[in-house]
């Protein structure tokens, strides 16, 4: 029976050693897990900050882009008005001017023809 008691004591010692070893490992794992949890909290906070900053940057960029688009629209409208004015001025200087020249030429030719006819008639009548 002493042998059985000795064997049981030995087994209890082994189990106590395992238990102590498990406690030590569990304590180390608990510390590691706590460090990991703290790091995850820090990463989460940093990520929230990054997301917030990114949203603000997108909003600022969108506002700046919208402002640029509005400026470009205004410039386009001004350029379009100037183009219409230039087109009107060009038409006045070319088409209308050419029409005036044509009217003058027709008038001169008409006057010359009428003058020639009158001179011919007067020459036939005998008035020289």
C-alpha positions as CSV (number, residue, x, y, z in Angstrom):
1,X,0.0,0.0,0.0
2,X,3.0,2.3,0.6
3,X,3.8,1.9,-3.0
4,X,0.4,2.9,-4.1
5,X,0.5,5.9,-1.9
6,X,4.0,6.8,-3.2
7,X,2.7,6.3,-6.8
8,X,-0.4,8.5,-6.0
9,X,1.8,11.2,-4.5
10,X,4.1,11.1,-7.5
11,X,1.1,11.4,-9.8
12,X,-0.3,14.2,-7.7
13,X,3.1,16.0,-7.9
14,X,3.1,15.6,-11.6
15,X,-0.5,16.9,-11.8
16,X,0.4,19.9,-9.6
17,X,3.4,20.6,-11.8
18,X,1.2,20.5,-14.9
19,X,-1.3,22.8,-13.0
20,X,1.4,25.3,-12.1
21,X,2.7,25.2,-15.7
22,X,-0.8,25.7,-17.0
23,X,-1.4,28.6,-14.6
24,X,1.9,30.2,-15.7
25,X,1.0,29.7,-19.4
26,X,-2.6,30.9,-18.8
27,X,-1.2,34.0,-17.0
28,X,1.2,34.7,-19.9
29,X,-1.7,34.2,-22.5
30,X,-3.9,36.5,-20.4
31,X,-1.1,39.2,-20.5
32,X,-0.6,38.7,-24.2
33,X,-4.3,38.9,-24.9
34,X,-4.6,42.1,-22.8
35,X,-1.8,43.6,-24.9
36,X,-3.5,42.5,-28.1
37,X,-6.8,43.9,-27.0
38,X,-5.2,47.3,-26.1
39,X,-3.4,47.3,-29.5
40,X,-6.7,46.6,-31.2
41,X,-8.3,49.4,-29.4
42,X,-5.5,51.7,-30.4
43,X,-5.8,50.5,-34.0
44,X,-9.6,51.0,-33.9
45,X,-9.2,54.6,-32.6
46,X,-6.6,55.3,-35.3
47,X,-8.8,53.9,-38.0
48,X,-11.7,56.0,-36.8
49,X,-9.5,59.1,-37.0
50,X,-8.3,58.1,-40.5
51,X,-11.8,57.5,-41.7
52,X,-12.9,60.9,-40.3
53,X,-10.0,62.7,-41.9
54,X,-10.7,60.9,-45.2
55,X,-14.3,62.0,-45.1
56,X,-13.3,65.6,-44.4
57,X,-10.7,65.4,-47.2
58,X,-13.3,64.1,-49.7
59,X,-15.8,66.8,-48.7
60,X,-13.1,69.5,-49.1
61,X,-12.1,68.1,-52.4
62,X,-15.7,67.9,-53.6
63,X,-16.3,71.5,-52.6
64,X,-13.2,72.7,-54.3
65,X,-14.1,70.7,-57.5
66,X,-17.6,72.1,-57.4
67,X,-16.2,75.6,-57.1
68,X,-13.8,75.0,-60.0
69,X,-16.7,73.6,-62.1
70,X,-18.8,76.7,-61.3
71,X,-15.9,79.0,-62.2
72,X,-15.4,77.1,-65.5
73,X,-19.2,77.3,-66.3
74,X,-19.1,81.1,-65.7
75,X,-16.0,81.4,-68.0
76,X,-17.7,79.3,-70.6
77,X,-20.8,81.5,-70.5
78,X,-18.7,84.6,-70.8
79,X,-16.8,83.2,-73.7
80,X,-20.0,82.1,-75.4
81,X,-21.4,85.6,-75.1
82,X,-18.1,87.1,-76.5
83,X,-18.3,84.6,-79.4
84,X,-21.8,85.6,-80.2
85,X,-20.7,89.3,-80.2
86,X,-17.7,88.5,-82.4
87,X,-19.9,86.5,-84.8
88,X,-22.3,89.4,-85.0
89,X,-19.5,91.9,-85.5
90,X,-17.9,89.7,-88.2
91,X,-21.2,89.4,-90.0
92,X,-21.6,93.2,-89.9
93,X,-18.1,93.7,-91.2
94,X,-18.3,91.1,-94.0
95,X,-21.8,90.2,-95.1
96,X,-23.4,93.6,-94.5
97,X,-20.3,95.4,-95.8
98,X,-20.3,93.2,-98.9
99,X,-24.0,93.8,-99.4
100,X,-23.5,97.6,-99.2
101,X,-20.7,97.4,-101.7
102,X,-22.9,95.3,-104.0
103,X,-25.7,97.9,-103.7
104,X,-23.3,100.7,-104.6
105,X,-22.0,98.8,-107.6
106,X,-25.5,98.0,-108.8
107,X,-26.4,101.7,-108.3
108,X,-23.3,102.8,-110.3
109,X,-24.0,100.3,-113.1
110,X,-27.7,101.2,-113.2
111,X,-26.8,105.0,-113.3
112,X,-24.3,104.3,-116.1
113,X,-26.9,102.3,-118.1
114,X,-29.6,104.9,-117.6
115,X,-27.1,107.6,-118.6
116,X,-26.1,105.7,-121.7
117,X,-29.7,105.2,-122.7
118,X,-30.6,108.8,-122.2
119,X,-27.5,109.9,-124.1
120,X,-28.4,107.5,-126.9
121,X,-32.0,108.8,-127.0
122,X,-30.8,112.4,-127.0
123,X,-28.3,111.6,-129.8
124,X,-31.1,110.1,-131.9
125,X,-33.3,113.1,-131.3
126,X,-30.6,115.2,-132.5
127,X,-29.6,116.9,-129.3
128,X,-25.9,116.8,-128.9
